[in-house]
Amino acid sequence: MDSSAAYRDGHLLVRDGLRVHYRDYPGSSDRPPILCLHGLTRNARDFAALAERYSPDYRVLTLDFRGRGDSDYDPLPARYNPLTYASDVLELLDELNIDRAIFVGTSLGGLVMMTLAVTAPQRIAAAILNDVGPELNKTGLDRIQSYVGKGEEFASWDEAATAIAANQSAAFPNYGKREWLATAQRHCREKDGKIVFDYDPAIAHAFKAVPTPKIDLWPLFSALAQKPLLVIRGERSELLSAETLEKMRTAAPDARVAVVSATGHPPMLDEPEAVAAIDAFLADLSR
């Protein structure tokens, strides 16, 4: 399917005057739509394959958090935090007259989803938590801090793909040149004749200013676990450890779990293990 014809672009003016962008893939009104929330430095394009796979059986919405993709950058970087993003999500649901959605949250998007499980649990019909949990491995956090917000520029798409591959090849050992180029085209955009990462570098300020002691996320995860829940982990993930996943299984015995082999943080959700798990999860919800 030609992705340019697969969805409608939408913009929402949120309470503080910023325009937030989303993609709206058409689908059935007989079931809750799927709402996809991306990771820290990512954008709505991360979910193009997933959205096209499940539309039109489901309406699928993929949101650009403020400061990413085609959403406005926030002049107050302190607002780049999960509480603000959660508020934006609720405004989007209200604007579109959506009572409940099946949430898909990757990394930061999963933290936003856990926040919503406490602040607005009635809006969550079910949840797919992608490579994130209530404990975040320091190795993964350190890696993210090592590259976020540097404001790098590249002379060509091939150069951008090579740079991303150099940083992430251990997480995606089976990627070749074609996959790294596609990754660059999801992560970056053209600006003033250069290729740059498609997010506001100021998101790094809020990320690096995480207070100590950190918030205990286990109560948020427990709230999310009251909903039908699928947890997906990349086998090589540096952010969600195998040990934390086992603790999550214990805390949420009814949750489904899938591990994507030979993949790090985060799975793209087009891998065979992820597709099979999501297909089965959605099929059960429809019964």
C-alpha positions as CSV (number, residue, x, y, z in Angstrom):
1,M,0.0,0.0,0.0
2,D,1.2,3.5,-0.8
3,S,1.7,5.0,2.7
4,S,1.0,8.5,1.3
5,A,-2.6,7.4,0.6
6,A,-3.0,5.2,3.7
7,Y,-3.8,7.9,6.3
8,R,-5.1,11.4,6.9
9,D,-2.8,14.0,8.5
10,G,-4.4,15.7,11.4
11,H,-3.3,18.6,13.8
12,L,-4.6,19.4,17.2
13,L,-4.2,22.7,19.0
14,V,-3.5,21.7,22.6
15,R,-4.2,23.8,25.7
16,D,-0.8,25.6,25.7
17,G,-1.1,26.7,22.1
18,L,1.1,24.1,20.4
19,R,0.0,22.2,17.3
20,V,0.4,18.4,17.7
21,H,0.4,16.2,14.6
22,Y,-1.0,12.8,14.2
23,R,-1.7,10.3,11.4
24,D,-5.2,8.8,11.2
25,Y,-5.5,5.5,9.4
26,P,-9.1,4.6,8.6
27,G,-10.7,1.6,10.1
28,S,-13.7,-0.1,11.7
29,S,-15.8,1.8,14.2
30,D,-17.0,-1.5,15.8
31,R,-14.0,-1.8,18.1
32,P,-11.7,0.6,19.9
33,P,-9.0,2.2,17.7
34,I,-5.3,1.5,18.2
35,L,-3.3,4.5,19.4
36,C,0.5,4.3,19.0
37,L,2.9,6.3,21.2
38,H,6.6,6.4,20.1
39,G,9.9,6.5,21.9
40,L,12.0,9.5,23.1
41,T,13.7,10.4,19.8
42,R,11.2,8.8,17.4
43,N,8.0,9.9,15.7
44,A,4.7,8.6,14.2
45,R,6.6,7.1,11.2
46,D,7.9,4.3,13.5
47,F,4.4,2.8,13.3
48,A,3.7,3.0,9.6
49,A,4.1,-0.7,9.0
50,L,2.0,-1.6,12.0
51,A,-0.7,0.9,11.1
52,E,-1.0,-0.4,7.5
53,R,-1.1,-4.0,8.8
54,Y,-4.1,-3.4,11.0
55,S,-6.0,-0.7,9.0
56,P,-8.8,-0.9,7.9
57,D,-9.8,-3.7,10.4
58,Y,-8.9,-1.1,13.1
59,R,-8.7,2.6,13.0
60,V,-5.1,3.4,13.9
61,L,-3.8,6.7,15.2
62,T,0.0,7.4,15.4
63,L,0.9,10.6,17.3
64,D,4.0,12.8,17.1
65,F,4.7,13.9,20.6
66,R,5.4,17.6,20.9
67,G,8.9,18.3,19.8
68,R,9.0,15.5,17.3
69,G,8.0,15.0,13.7
70,D,5.5,17.5,12.4
71,S,4.4,18.6,15.9
72,D,5.5,22.0,17.2
73,Y,8.6,22.3,19.3
74,D,7.9,23.5,22.9
75,P,9.5,26.8,23.9
76,L,9.6,25.5,27.5
77,P,11.7,22.3,27.4
78,A,10.7,21.4,31.0
79,R,7.3,20.4,29.5
80,Y,8.9,17.6,27.6
81,N,7.8,15.0,30.2
82,P,5.4,12.1,30.4
83,L,2.7,14.0,32.3
84,T,2.6,16.6,29.5
85,Y,2.5,14.0,26.8
86,A,-0.3,12.1,28.6
87,S,-2.3,15.3,28.8
88,D,-1.8,15.8,25.0
89,V,-3.0,12.3,24.4
90,L,-6.2,12.9,26.4
91,E,-6.8,16.1,24.4
92,L,-6.4,14.1,21.2
93,L,-8.9,11.4,22.3
94,D,-11.4,14.1,23.4
95,E,-11.0,16.0,20.1
96,L,-11.7,12.8,18.1
97,N,-14.5,11.7,20.4
98,I,-12.7,8.5,21.3
99,D,-13.8,7.0,24.7
100,R,-11.3,4.2,24.8
101,A,-8.3,3.0,22.7
102,I,-6.0,0.0,22.5
103,F,-2.7,1.7,23.3
104,V,0.7,0.7,21.9
105,G,3.6,2.3,23.8
106,T,7.2,2.0,22.8
107,S,9.9,3.0,25.3
108,L,8.9,6.6,26.4
109,G,5.4,5.9,24.9
110,G,5.1,3.0,27.3
111,L,5.9,5.3,30.2
112,V,3.2,7.7,29.0
113,M,0.8,4.8,28.8
114,M,1.6,3.8,32.4
115,T,0.9,7.4,33.4
116,L,-2.5,7.2,31.8
117,A,-3.2,4.0,33.6
118,V,-3.2,6.0,36.8
119,T,-4.6,9.3,35.6
120,A,-7.2,8.1,33.1
121,P,-7.6,4.3,33.3
122,Q,-11.0,4.4,31.7
123,R,-9.5,5.5,28.4
124,I,-7.4,2.3,28.1
125,A,-9.2,-0.7,26.6
126,A,-6.0,-2.7,26.4
127,A,-2.2,-2.1,26.2
128,I,0.8,-3.3,24.3
129,L,4.0,-2.3,26.2
130,N,7.0,-2.4,23.8
131,D,10.4,-2.8,25.4
132,V,9.9,-0.7,28.5
133,G,8.9,-1.4,32.1
134,P,8.8,-0.1,35.6
135,E,12.6,-0.5,36.0
136,L,14.9,0.9,33.3
137,N,18.4,-0.5,33.0
138,K,21.1,2.0,33.6
139,T,23.1,0.7,30.6
140,G,20.2,1.5,28.3
141,L,19.6,4.9,29.8
142,D,23.3,5.8,29.5
143,R,23.3,4.8,25.9
144,I,20.4,7.1,25.2
145,Q,22.0,9.9,27.0
146,S,25.2,9.4,24.9
147,Y,23.4,10.4,21.7
148,V,20.2,12.3,22.4
149,G,20.2,16.0,21.6
150,K,23.6,16.3,19.9
151,G,22.1,18.1,16.9
152,E,24.1,16.1,14.4
153,E,23.8,16.9,10.7
154,F,24.6,14.7,7.7
155,A,25.3,15.5,4.1
156,S,23.3,12.6,2.7
157,W,20.8,9.9,3.6
158,D,23.6,7.3,3.2
159,E,25.7,9.2,5.7
160,A,22.9,9.4,8.2
161,A,22.2,5.6,7.8
162,T,25.9,4.8,8.3
163,A,26.0,6.9,11.5
164,I,22.9,5.3,12.9
165,A,24.2,1.9,12.1
166,A,27.4,2.6,13.9
167,N,25.5,3.4,17.1
168,Q,22.8,0.7,16.9
169,S,24.3,-2.2,15.0
170,A,24.6,-4.3,18.2
171,A,20.8,-4.0,18.7
172,F,19.9,-5.0,15.2
173,P,22.6,-7.4,13.9
174,N,20.5,-8.6,11.0
175,Y,20.1,-5.2,9.4
176,G,21.7,-4.5,6.1
177,K,22.1,-1.3,4.1
178,R,18.4,-1.2,3.1
179,E,17.2,-1.5,6.6
180,W,19.6,1.2,7.9
181,L,18.5,3.5,5.2
182,A,14.9,3.0,6.1
183,T,15.7,3.6,9.7
184,A,17.4,6.9,8.8
185,Q,14.3,7.9,6.9
186,R,12.1,7.3,9.9
187,H,14.4,9.0,12.4
188,C,15.5,12.0,10.3
189,R,14.3,14.8,7.9
190,E,15.8,17.2,5.4
191,K,16.4,20.7,6.7
192,D,18.4,23.5,5.0
193,G,20.1,21.1,2.6
194,K,21.2,18.7,5.4
195,I,19.8,15.6,7.0
196,V,19.0,16.1,10.7
197,F,17.3,14.0,13.4
198,D,13.6,14.8,13.5
199,Y,13.2,16.0,17.0
200,D,13.9,19.1,19.1
201,P,17.4,18.7,20.6
202,A,16.0,20.4,23.7
203,I,14.3,17.1,24.7
204,A,17.7,16.1,26.0
205,H,17.5,18.7,28.8
206,A,14.4,17.2,30.3
207,F,15.7,13.6,29.9
208,K,19.0,14.4,31.6
209,A,17.3,16.3,34.4
210,V,15.5,13.2,35.8
211,P,15.3,13.8,39.6
212,T,16.9,11.5,42.2
213,P,15.5,9.5,43.8
214,K,13.5,8.4,40.7
215,I,9.8,7.8,40.8
216,D,8.7,4.3,41.7
217,L,7.0,3.1,38.5
218,W,5.8,-0.2,39.8
219,P,2.4,1.2,41.0
220,L,1.9,2.6,37.5
221,F,2.7,-0.7,36.0
222,S,0.3,-2.5,38.4
223,A,-2.4,-0.1,37.3
224,L,-1.7,-0.9,33.7
225,A,-1.8,-4.6,34.4
226,Q,-5.5,-4.3,35.4
227,K,-6.1,-4.0,31.6
228,P,-5.5,-6.7,29.0
229,L,-1.8,-6.4,28.6
230,L,0.9,-7.6,26.1
231,V,4.5,-7.0,27.0
232,I,7.1,-7.3,24.2
233,R,10.9,-7.3,24.8
234,G,13.8,-7.3,22.4
235,E,16.1,-10.2,23.3
236,R,19.1,-7.8,23.2
237,S,17.4,-4.9,24.9
238,E,19.6,-2.7,27.1
239,L,16.7,-0.8,28.5
240,L,14.3,-3.6,29.6
241,S,16.4,-6.4,31.2
242,A,15.4,-10.1,31.2
243,E,15.3,-9.9,35.1
244,T,12.9,-7.0,35.0
245,L,10.7,-8.8,32.5
246,E,10.5,-11.8,34.9
247,K,9.5,-9.5,37.8
248,M,6.8,-8.0,35.5
249,R,5.5,-11.5,34.8
250,T,5.2,-12.1,38.5
251,A,3.5,-8.8,39.1
252,A,1.1,-9.3,36.2
253,P,0.5,-13.0,35.8
254,D,-2.3,-12.5,33.4
255,A,-0.2,-10.5,31.0
256,R,1.0,-12.0,27.7
257,V,4.7,-11.8,27.0
258,A,6.7,-12.1,23.8
259,V,10.4,-11.8,23.2
260,V,11.8,-10.8,19.8
261,S,15.0,-12.7,19.0
262,A,18.2,-11.1,17.8
263,T,16.7,-7.6,18.4
264,G,17.6,-4.8,20.8
265,H,15.8,-1.7,21.9
266,P,13.2,-1.3,20.7
267,P,11.6,-3.9,18.4
268,M,9.9,-2.3,15.4
269,L,6.9,-4.6,15.9
270,D,7.1,-5.9,12.4
271,E,9.3,-8.9,13.5
272,P,7.6,-12.3,13.2
273,E,7.4,-12.9,17.0
274,A,5.9,-9.4,17.5
275,V,3.4,-9.8,14.7
276,A,2.3,-13.2,16.0
277,A,1.9,-11.9,19.5
278,I,0.0,-8.8,18.5
279,D,-2.3,-10.7,16.2
280,A,-3.2,-13.2,18.9
281,F,-3.7,-10.5,21.5
282,L,-6.0,-8.5,19.2
283,A,-7.9,-11.6,18.2
284,D,-8.6,-12.4,21.9
285,L,-9.8,-8.9,22.5
286,S,-12.3,-9.2,19.7
287,R,-13.9,-12.4,21.1
